[in-house]
């Protein structure tokens, strides 16, 4: 088995691990008290849940699998492969989370699977190394600003989804930097690893807060589609690879990315089923109502006395 095939298999394994982590995380955040803001205190509350920590550990395993895949194949191959996990998420959102899954979701999931296969066939060989120029810095600043805005302004749950998408795009670019610089450029790789940790936690906080208000069958596809398409486009615009180096001058690659994005958008536009419920605030232990009872009216007093 050659390096490309191993990289593809590692990418698929990372996709399965990421989506399994997403499902476990969703189940846990919906049992937590609603987030006022996706900040550190919200993450601390979630960290008190053992199964949420298990979801984060599984996310770490997925990260290692992705780094291993990026050592062998390009970022423009690995990122669309990560969307394959949506196939399992569509099925599990019904069986695990109790959300509605219809023909439209199944068709969209098939579009993603076909698109990922086309990307693998049409992608250029080798790995992707981002160039450190002004355009790369500008892209990072814009994405970081989008990620940070929910810390200062509450514009609704969809704004949290946008922030999580920007954060996951940064995580994808930083993960690629770790893979392409480890271990030759250790300092750059470690700095990128710190960026993965910080941006990843901020993205998880925003995504978790969004999942408390929106169905997972809408949040997951949009975030996954964004972290598939945006890093792929940025890799072509900012890295040393070009569309022309791919099969058919990049035509197959473009078609595959389009199918993955279209499938994710179709999934995201589908409304969640009646199984979705706002989170139950079981972080707040039920306590007896200590509020003083309202004074009884004169008629009520006479009524109770007459019953004795």
VEXSEFI-573906 format. One record per residue (C-alpha): residue number from 1; x, y, z. Coordinates in nm, 4 decimals, padded with zeros to 6 digits. Layout:
<pos: NUM	c1: X	c2: Y	c3: Z>
...
***
This chain:
<pos: 1	c1: 00.0000	c2: 00.0000	c3: 00.0000>
<pos: 2	c1: 00.1502	c2: 00.3339	c3: -00.1072>
<pos: 3	c1: 00.1713	c2: 00.6524	c3: 00.0958>
<pos: 4	c1: -00.1290	c2: 00.8163	c3: -00.0723>
<pos: 5	c1: -00.3584	c2: 00.5233	c3: 00.0086>
<pos: 6	c1: -00.2384	c2: 00.5207	c3: 00.3699>
<pos: 7	c1: -00.3000	c2: 00.8954	c3: 00.3919>
<pos: 8	c1: -00.6539	c2: 00.8545	c3: 00.2582>
<pos: 9	c1: -00.7308	c2: 00.5789	c3: 00.5103>
<pos: 10	c1: -00.5915	c2: 00.7912	c3: 00.7932>
<pos: 11	c1: -00.8073	c2: 01.0822	c3: 00.6768>
<pos: 12	c1: -01.1203	c2: 00.8647	c3: 00.6796>
<pos: 13	c1: -01.0303	c2: 00.7365	c3: 01.0279>
<pos: 14	c1: -00.9869	c2: 01.0969	c3: 01.1460>
<pos: 15	c1: -01.3284	c2: 01.1840	c3: 01.0007>
<pos: 16	c1: -01.4963	c2: 00.9009	c3: 01.1916>
<pos: 17	c1: -01.3223	c2: 01.0041	c3: 01.5142>
<pos: 18	c1: -01.4144	c2: 01.3720	c3: 01.4696>
<pos: 19	c1: -01.7833	c2: 01.3008	c3: 01.4081>
<pos: 20	c1: -01.8006	c2: 01.0498	c3: 01.6953>
<pos: 21	c1: -01.6561	c2: 01.3199	c3: 01.9194>
<pos: 22	c1: -01.9131	c2: 01.5670	c3: 01.7816>
<pos: 23	c1: -02.2069	c2: 01.3390	c3: 01.8664>
<pos: 24	c1: -02.0809	c2: 01.2729	c3: 02.2181>
<pos: 25	c1: -02.0125	c2: 01.6430	c3: 02.2702>
<pos: 26	c1: -02.3624	c2: 01.7351	c3: 02.1477>
<pos: 27	c1: -02.5291	c2: 01.4957	c3: 02.3889>
<pos: 28	c1: -02.3323	c2: 01.6451	c3: 02.6781>
<pos: 29	c1: -02.3728	c2: 02.0168	c3: 02.6027>
<pos: 30	c1: -02.7494	c2: 01.9737	c3: 02.5779>
<pos: 31	c1: -02.7523	c2: 01.8491	c3: 02.9356>
<pos: 32	c1: -02.5548	c2: 02.1503	c3: 03.0562>
<pos: 33	c1: -02.6930	c2: 02.4845	c3: 03.1646>
<pos: 34	c1: -02.7273	c2: 02.7249	c3: 02.8694>
<pos: 35	c1: -02.4240	c2: 02.9370	c3: 02.7899>
<pos: 36	c1: -02.4556	c2: 03.3105	c3: 02.8360>
<pos: 37	c1: -02.1341	c2: 03.3504	c3: 02.6366>
<pos: 38	c1: -01.8951	c2: 03.0899	c3: 02.4874>
<pos: 39	c1: -01.6133	c2: 03.1833	c3: 02.7237>
<pos: 40	c1: -01.3743	c2: 03.0008	c3: 02.9561>
<pos: 41	c1: -01.6325	c2: 02.9658	c3: 03.2344>
<pos: 42	c1: -01.8615	c2: 02.7779	c3: 02.9945>
<pos: 43	c1: -01.5785	c2: 02.5391	c3: 02.9081>
<pos: 44	c1: -01.5040	c2: 02.4883	c3: 03.2783>
<pos: 45	c1: -01.8671	c2: 02.3886	c3: 03.3401>
<pos: 46	c1: -01.8528	c2: 02.1437	c3: 03.0508>
<pos: 47	c1: -01.5209	c2: 02.0043	c3: 03.1747>
<pos: 48	c1: -01.6948	c2: 01.8845	c3: 03.4922>
<pos: 49	c1: -01.8692	c2: 01.6239	c3: 03.2780>
<pos: 50	c1: -01.6601	c2: 01.3062	c3: 03.2318>
<pos: 51	c1: -01.8209	c2: 01.2213	c3: 02.8984>
<pos: 52	c1: -01.7481	c2: 01.5694	c3: 02.7645>
<pos: 53	c1: -01.3835	c2: 01.5134	c3: 02.8555>
<pos: 54	c1: -01.4042	c2: 01.1798	c3: 02.6738>
<pos: 55	c1: -01.5320	c2: 01.3643	c3: 02.3664>
<pos: 56	c1: -01.2351	c2: 01.6008	c3: 02.3855>
<pos: 57	c1: -00.9953	c2: 01.3063	c3: 02.4188>
<pos: 58	c1: -01.1490	c2: 01.1478	c3: 02.1097>
<pos: 59	c1: -01.1072	c2: 01.4808	c3: 01.9331>
<pos: 60	c1: -00.7372	c2: 01.4682	c3: 02.0236>
<pos: 61	c1: -00.7080	c2: 01.1215	c3: 01.8711>
<pos: 62	c1: -00.8699	c2: 01.2550	c3: 01.5537>
<pos: 63	c1: -00.6157	c2: 01.5391	c3: 01.5476>
<pos: 64	c1: -00.3255	c2: 01.2925	c3: 01.5616>
<pos: 65	c1: -00.4790	c2: 01.0877	c3: 01.2793>
<pos: 66	c1: -00.5189	c2: 01.4035	c3: 01.0719>
<pos: 67	c1: -00.1554	c2: 01.5031	c3: 01.1301>
<pos: 68	c1: -00.0462	c2: 01.1549	c3: 01.0210>
<pos: 69	c1: -00.2604	c2: 01.1860	c3: 00.7074>
<pos: 70	c1: -00.1177	c2: 01.5307	c3: 00.6266>
<pos: 71	c1: 00.2323	c2: 01.3822	c3: 00.6407>
<pos: 72	c1: 00.1389	c2: 01.1704	c3: 00.3387>
<pos: 73	c1: -00.1185	c2: 01.3604	c3: 00.1318>
<pos: 74	c1: -00.2144	c2: 01.7198	c3: 00.0635>
<pos: 75	c1: -00.4423	c2: 01.9371	c3: 00.2751>
<pos: 76	c1: -00.6782	c2: 01.9612	c3: -00.0237>
<pos: 77	c1: -00.7269	c2: 01.5835	c3: 00.0014>
<pos: 78	c1: -00.7529	c2: 01.5477	c3: 00.3787>
<pos: 79	c1: -01.0065	c2: 01.8256	c3: 00.4442>
<pos: 80	c1: -01.2765	c2: 01.6939	c3: 00.2052>
<pos: 81	c1: -01.2172	c2: 01.3459	c3: 00.3478>
<pos: 82	c1: -01.3110	c2: 01.4788	c3: 00.6919>
<pos: 83	c1: -01.6582	c2: 01.5543	c3: 00.5553>
<pos: 84	c1: -01.7133	c2: 01.1806	c3: 00.5039>
<pos: 85	c1: -01.7889	c2: 01.1606	c3: 00.8753>
<pos: 86	c1: -02.1126	c2: 01.3464	c3: 00.8032>
<pos: 87	c1: -02.2486	c2: 01.0220	c3: 00.6571>
<pos: 88	c1: -02.2364	c2: 00.8623	c3: 00.9987>
<pos: 89	c1: -02.3561	c2: 01.1799	c3: 01.1689>
<pos: 90	c1: -02.6730	c2: 01.1897	c3: 00.9560>
<pos: 91	c1: -02.7621	c2: 00.8365	c3: 01.0646>
<pos: 92	c1: -02.6557	c2: 00.8830	c3: 01.4266>
<pos: 93	c1: -02.8424	c2: 01.2131	c3: 01.4624>
<pos: 94	c1: -03.1620	c2: 01.0101	c3: 01.4455>
<pos: 95	c1: -03.0639	c2: 00.7057	c3: 01.6491>
<pos: 96	c1: -02.8530	c2: 00.8873	c3: 01.9113>
<pos: 97	c1: -02.9897	c2: 01.2434	c3: 01.9222>
<pos: 98	c1: -03.3485	c2: 01.1743	c3: 01.8152>
<pos: 99	c1: -03.3491	c2: 01.4202	c3: 01.5241>
<pos: 100	c1: -03.5442	c2: 01.3715	c3: 01.2024>
<pos: 101	c1: -03.3603	c2: 01.2249	c3: 00.9005>
<pos: 102	c1: -03.5344	c2: 01.2229	c3: 00.5624>
<pos: 103	c1: -03.4529	c2: 01.1602	c3: 00.1942>
<pos: 104	c1: -03.3049	c2: 01.5071	c3: 00.1555>
<pos: 105	c1: -03.0453	c2: 01.4428	c3: 00.4241>
<pos: 106	c1: -02.9558	c2: 01.1057	c3: 00.2721>
<pos: 107	c1: -02.9138	c2: 01.2599	c3: -00.0756>
<pos: 108	c1: -02.6964	c2: 01.5386	c3: 00.0646>
<pos: 109	c1: -02.4805	c2: 01.2851	c3: 00.2487>
<pos: 110	c1: -02.4312	c2: 01.0907	c3: -00.0762>
<pos: 111	c1: -02.3243	c2: 01.4140	c3: -00.2492>
<pos: 112	c1: -02.0595	c2: 01.4612	c3: 00.0180>
<pos: 113	c1: -01.9335	c2: 01.1046	c3: -00.0188>
<pos: 114	c1: -01.9119	c2: 01.1316	c3: -00.3988>
<pos: 115	c1: -01.7468	c2: 01.4732	c3: -00.3747>
<pos: 116	c1: -01.4840	c2: 01.3437	c3: -00.1340>
<pos: 117	c1: -01.4061	c2: 01.0551	c3: -00.3708>
<pos: 118	c1: -01.3698	c2: 01.2971	c3: -00.6640>
<pos: 119	c1: -01.1339	c2: 01.5153	c3: -00.4587>
<pos: 120	c1: -00.9135	c2: 01.2151	c3: -00.3822>
<pos: 121	c1: -00.8956	c2: 01.1263	c3: -00.7529>
<pos: 122	c1: -00.8345	c2: 01.4797	c3: -00.8756>
<pos: 123	c1: -00.6080	c2: 01.6250	c3: -00.6060>
<pos: 124	c1: -00.2401	c2: 01.7086	c3: -00.6680>
<pos: 125	c1: 00.0241	c2: 01.4801	c3: -00.5227>
<pos: 126	c1: 00.2470	c2: 01.5711	c3: -00.2289>
<pos: 127	c1: 00.1833	c2: 01.7805	c3: 00.0797>
<pos: 128	c1: 00.0756	c2: 02.1443	c3: 00.1143>
<pos: 129	c1: 00.3047	c2: 02.4039	c3: 00.2734>
<pos: 130	c1: 00.1636	c2: 02.7494	c3: 00.3421>
<pos: 131	c1: 00.3822	c2: 03.0468	c3: 00.2552>
<pos: 132	c1: 00.4365	c2: 03.3097	c3: 00.5250>
<pos: 133	c1: 00.3420	c2: 03.6248	c3: 00.3347>
<pos: 134	c1: 00.1117	c2: 03.9209	c3: 00.3885>
<pos: 135	c1: -00.1897	c2: 03.7408	c3: 00.2392>
<pos: 136	c1: -00.1528	c2: 03.4484	c3: 00.4766>
<pos: 137	c1: -00.1289	c2: 03.6859	c3: 00.7740>
<pos: 138	c1: -00.4360	c2: 03.8771	c3: 00.6519>
<pos: 139	c1: -00.6385	c2: 03.5553	c3: 00.6172>
<pos: 140	c1: -00.5396	c2: 03.4462	c3: 00.9685>
<pos: 141	c1: -00.6308	c2: 03.7862	c3: 01.1172>
<pos: 142	c1: -00.9747	c2: 03.7844	c3: 00.9514>
<pos: 143	c1: -01.0514	c2: 03.4294	c3: 01.0673>
<pos: 144	c1: -00.9264	c2: 03.5038	c3: 01.4202>
<pos: 145	c1: -01.1486	c2: 03.8136	c3: 01.4368>
<pos: 146	c1: -01.4539	c2: 03.6096	c3: 01.3356>
<pos: 147	c1: -01.3675	c2: 03.3495	c3: 01.5992>
<pos: 148	c1: -01.3256	c2: 03.6092	c3: 01.8759>
<pos: 149	c1: -01.6366	c2: 03.8221	c3: 01.8106>
<pos: 150	c1: -01.8820	c2: 03.6091	c3: 02.0177>
<pos: 151	c1: -01.6701	c2: 03.6920	c3: 02.3229>
<pos: 152	c1: -01.7782	c2: 04.0559	c3: 02.2888>
<pos: 153	c1: -02.1196	c2: 04.0472	c3: 02.1207>
<pos: 154	c1: -02.4194	c2: 03.8128	c3: 02.1213>
<pos: 155	c1: -02.5709	c2: 03.8123	c3: 01.7726>
<pos: 156	c1: -02.7613	c2: 03.4868	c3: 01.7986>
<pos: 157	c1: -02.6875	c2: 03.1165	c3: 01.7481>
<pos: 158	c1: -02.6039	c2: 03.1385	c3: 01.3781>
<pos: 159	c1: -02.3288	c2: 03.3859	c3: 01.4542>
<pos: 160	c1: -02.1844	c2: 03.1215	c3: 01.6880>
<pos: 161	c1: -02.1901	c2: 02.8743	c3: 01.3979>
<pos: 162	c1: -01.9986	c2: 03.1230	c3: 01.1810>
<pos: 163	c1: -01.7437	c2: 03.1760	c3: 01.4591>
<pos: 164	c1: -01.6971	c2: 02.8003	c3: 01.5033>
<pos: 165	c1: -01.6478	c2: 02.7642	c3: 01.1268>
<pos: 166	c1: -01.3787	c2: 03.0315	c3: 01.1285>
<pos: 167	c1: -01.2086	c2: 02.8703	c3: 01.4264>
<pos: 168	c1: -01.2102	c2: 02.5242	c3: 01.2705>
<pos: 169	c1: -01.0625	c2: 02.6685	c3: 00.9512>
<pos: 170	c1: -00.7766	c2: 02.8128	c3: 01.1566>
<pos: 171	c1: -00.7350	c2: 02.4758	c3: 01.3284>
<pos: 172	c1: -00.7113	c2: 02.3023	c3: 00.9894>
<pos: 173	c1: -00.4441	c2: 02.5440	c3: 00.8654>
<pos: 174	c1: -00.2490	c2: 02.5186	c3: 01.1920>
<pos: 175	c1: -00.2732	c2: 02.1384	c3: 01.1881>
<pos: 176	c1: -00.1278	c2: 02.1366	c3: 00.8384>
<pos: 177	c1: 00.1559	c2: 02.3589	c3: 00.9635>
<pos: 178	c1: 00.2272	c2: 02.1103	c3: 01.2436>
<pos: 179	c1: 00.2367	c2: 01.8203	c3: 00.9975>
<pos: 180	c1: 00.4592	c2: 01.9877	c3: 00.7386>
<pos: 181	c1: 00.7111	c2: 02.1285	c3: 00.9887>
<pos: 182	c1: 00.7435	c2: 01.8423	c3: 01.2389>
<pos: 183	c1: 01.0144	c2: 01.7567	c3: 01.3354>
<pos: 184	c1: 01.2461	c2: 01.9557	c3: 01.1050>
<pos: 185	c1: 01.1210	c2: 02.2999	c3: 01.2176>
<pos: 186	c1: 01.0318	c2: 02.2218	c3: 01.5761>
<pos: 187	c1: 00.9712	c2: 02.5812	c3: 01.6872>
<pos: 188	c1: 00.7197	c2: 02.6497	c3: 01.4096>
<pos: 189	c1: 00.5470	c2: 02.3167	c3: 01.4733>
<pos: 190	c1: 00.5120	c2: 02.3865	c3: 01.8472>
<pos: 191	c1: 00.3772	c2: 02.7374	c3: 01.7835>
<pos: 192	c1: 00.1224	c2: 02.5903	c3: 01.5426>
<pos: 193	c1: 00.0297	c2: 02.3300	c3: 01.8053>
<pos: 194	c1: -00.0449	c2: 02.6091	c3: 02.0539>
<pos: 195	c1: -00.2627	c2: 02.7751	c3: 01.7881>
<pos: 196	c1: -00.4488	c2: 02.4462	c3: 01.7358>
<pos: 197	c1: -00.5193	c2: 02.4231	c3: 02.1098>
<pos: 198	c1: -00.6346	c2: 02.7831	c3: 02.1599>
<pos: 199	c1: -00.8398	c2: 02.8130	c3: 01.8412>
<pos: 200	c1: -00.9777	c2: 02.4635	c3: 01.8885>
<pos: 201	c1: -01.1077	c2: 02.5342	c3: 02.2391>
<pos: 202	c1: -01.2629	c2: 02.8645	c3: 02.1296>
<pos: 203	c1: -01.4292	c2: 02.6934	c3: 01.8333>
<pos: 204	c1: -01.5604	c2: 02.4144	c3: 02.0585>
<pos: 205	c1: -01.7077	c2: 02.6728	c3: 02.2963>
<pos: 206	c1: -01.8913	c2: 02.8542	c3: 02.0152>
<pos: 207	c1: -02.0087	c2: 02.5306	c3: 01.8545>
<pos: 208	c1: -02.1266	c2: 02.3939	c3: 02.1901>
<pos: 209	c1: -02.3251	c2: 02.7094	c3: 02.2628>
<pos: 210	c1: -02.4829	c2: 02.6879	c3: 01.9161>
<pos: 211	c1: -02.5743	c2: 02.3213	c3: 01.9698>
<pos: 212	c1: -02.7759	c2: 02.4221	c3: 02.2764>
<pos: 213	c1: -03.0049	c2: 02.6301	c3: 02.0534>
<pos: 214	c1: -02.9950	c2: 02.4586	c3: 01.7118>
<pos: 215	c1: -03.0247	c2: 02.0971	c3: 01.5868>
<pos: 216	c1: -02.6984	c2: 01.9097	c3: 01.5393>
<pos: 217	c1: -02.8148	c2: 01.8064	c3: 01.1917>
<pos: 218	c1: -02.7841	c2: 02.1724	c3: 01.0905>
<pos: 219	c1: -02.4849	c2: 02.2900	c3: 01.2943>
<pos: 220	c1: -02.2597	c2: 01.9938	c3: 01.2123>
<pos: 221	c1: -02.2905	c2: 02.0066	c3: 00.8315>
<pos: 222	c1: -02.2324	c2: 02.3808	c3: 00.8120>
<pos: 223	c1: -01.9247	c2: 02.3761	c3: 01.0352>
<pos: 224	c1: -01.7877	c2: 02.0636	c3: 00.8678>
<pos: 225	c1: -01.8553	c2: 02.2019	c3: 00.5204>
<pos: 226	c1: -01.6806	c2: 02.5283	c3: 00.6063>
<pos: 227	c1: -01.3741	c2: 02.3554	c3: 00.7500>
<pos: 228	c1: -01.3630	c2: 02.1423	c3: 00.4339>
<pos: 229	c1: -01.4023	c2: 02.4100	c3: 00.1678>
<pos: 230	c1: -01.2318	c2: 02.7153	c3: 00.3220>
<pos: 231	c1: -00.8947	c2: 02.5491	c3: 00.4022>
<pos: 232	c1: -00.8956	c2: 02.3867	c3: 00.0571>
<pos: 233	c1: -00.9473	c2: 02.7209	c3: -00.1174>
<pos: 234	c1: -00.6950	c2: 02.8972	c3: 00.1062>
<pos: 235	c1: -00.4402	c2: 02.6209	c3: 00.0432>
<pos: 236	c1: -00.4679	c2: 02.6818	c3: -00.3297>
<pos: 237	c1: -00.4508	c2: 03.0604	c3: -00.2935>
<pos: 238	c1: -00.1804	c2: 03.0797	c3: -00.0265>
<pos: 239	c1: 00.0287	c2: 02.7626	c3: -00.0557>
<pos: 240	c1: 00.2914	c2: 02.6457	c3: -00.3011>
<pos: 241	c1: 00.0428	c2: 02.4158	c3: -00.4780>
<pos: 242	c1: -00.1811	c2: 02.5255	c3: -00.7657>
<pos: 243	c1: -00.4958	c2: 02.3896	c3: -00.9292>
<pos: 244	c1: -00.3022	c2: 02.3393	c3: -01.2543>
<pos: 245	c1: -00.0866	c2: 02.0711	c3: -01.0903>
<pos: 246	c1: -00.3931	c2: 01.8560	c3: -01.0235>
<pos: 247	c1: -00.5623	c2: 01.6083	c3: -01.2567>
<pos: 248	c1: -00.7435	c2: 01.7699	c3: -01.5532>
<pos: 249	c1: -00.6018	c2: 02.1078	c3: -01.4603>
<pos: 250	c1: -00.7848	c2: 02.1081	c3: -01.1293>
<pos: 251	c1: -01.1279	c2: 02.0503	c3: -01.2840>
<pos: 252	c1: -01.1963	c2: 01.7294	c3: -01.0917>
<pos: 253	c1: -01.0723	c2: 01.8862	c3: -00.7694>
<pos: 254	c1: -01.3017	c2: 02.1866	c3: -00.8149>
<pos: 255	c1: -01.5994	c2: 01.9602	c3: -00.8899>
<pos: 256	c1: -01.5324	c2: 01.7512	c3: -00.5800>
<pos: 257	c1: -01.5053	c2: 02.0548	c3: -00.3523>
<pos: 258	c1: -01.8293	c2: 02.1888	c3: -00.5032>
<pos: 259	c1: -02.0149	c2: 01.8624	c3: -00.4341>
<pos: 260	c1: -01.8901	c2: 01.8498	c3: -00.0747>
<pos: 261	c1: -01.9908	c2: 02.2125	c3: -00.0144>
<pos: 262	c1: -02.3317	c2: 02.1683	c3: -00.1805>
<pos: 263	c1: -02.4047	c2: 01.8550	c3: 00.0209>
<pos: 264	c1: -02.3101	c2: 02.0248	c3: 00.3475>
<pos: 265	c1: -02.5277	c2: 02.3268	c3: 00.2622>
<pos: 266	c1: -02.8246	c2: 02.1009	c3: 00.1805>
<pos: 267	c1: -02.7837	c2: 01.9254	c3: 00.5145>
<pos: 268	c1: -02.7543	c2: 02.2564	c3: 00.6953>
<pos: 269	c1: -03.0714	c2: 02.3971	c3: 00.5373>
<pos: 270	c1: -03.2778	c2: 02.1006	c3: 00.6542>
<pos: 271	c1: -03.4736	c2: 02.1721	c3: 00.9684>
<pos: 272	c1: -03.4203	c2: 01.9530	c3: 01.2720>
<pos: 273	c1: -03.6965	c2: 01.7165	c3: 01.3649>
<pos: 274	c1: -03.9263	c2: 01.7254	c3: 01.6631>
<pos: 275	c1: -03.6763	c2: 01.5248	c3: 01.8655>
<pos: 276	c1: -03.4619	c2: 01.8326	c3: 01.9227>
<pos: 277	c1: -03.5160	c2: 01.9932	c3: 02.2617>
<pos: 278	c1: -03.3375	c2: 02.2830	c3: 02.4328>
<pos: 279	c1: -03.0889	c2: 02.1709	c3: 02.6954>
<pos: 280	c1: -03.2180	c2: 02.0600	c3: 03.0297>
<pos: 281	c1: -03.0406	c2: 02.2540	c3: 03.2993>
<pos: 282	c1: -02.9297	c2: 01.9526	c3: 03.4987>
<pos: 283	c1: -02.6093	c2: 02.1302	c3: 03.5938>
<pos: 284	c1: -02.8298	c2: 02.3172	c3: 03.8382>
<pos: 285	c1: -02.9367	c2: 02.0672	c3: 04.0977>
<pos: 286	c1: -03.3033	c2: 02.0707	c3: 04.1746>
<pos: 287	c1: -03.3656	c2: 02.2457	c3: 04.5014>
<pos: 288	c1: -03.6869	c2: 02.2954	c3: 04.6970>
<pos: 289	c1: -03.8546	c2: 02.6242	c3: 04.6262>
<pos: 290	c1: -03.7511	c2: 02.8453	c3: 04.9164>
<pos: 291	c1: -03.9499	c2: 03.1478	c3: 04.8049>
<pos: 292	c1: -04.2156	c2: 03.2590	c3: 05.0534>
<pos: 293	c1: -04.5638	c2: 03.1661	c3: 04.9507>
<pos: 294	c1: -04.7992	c2: 03.4413	c3: 04.8464>
<pos: 295	c1: -05.0389	c2: 03.5535	c3: 05.1200>
<pos: 296	c1: -05.3824	c2: 03.3970	c3: 05.0977>
<pos: 297	c1: -05.6765	c2: 03.6190	c3: 05.0307>
<pos: 298	c1: -05.9571	c2: 03.6571	c3: 05.2895>
<pos: 299	c1: -06.1924	c2: 03.4277	c3: 05.0958>
<pos: 300	c1: -05.9266	c2: 03.1561	c3: 05.0771>
<pos: 301	c1: -05.8672	c2: 03.1783	c3: 05.4521>
<pos: 302	c1: -06.2378	c2: 03.1350	c3: 05.5277>
<pos: 303	c1: -06.2582	c2: 02.8471	c3: 05.2816>
<pos: 304	c1: -05.9719	c2: 02.6584	c3: 05.4480>
<pos: 305	c1: -06.1095	c2: 02.7212	c3: 05.7973>
<pos: 306	c1: -06.4494	c2: 02.5911	c3: 05.6940>
<pos: 307	c1: -06.2938	c2: 02.2631	c3: 05.5774>
<pos: 308	c1: -06.1513	c2: 02.1886	c3: 05.9227>
***
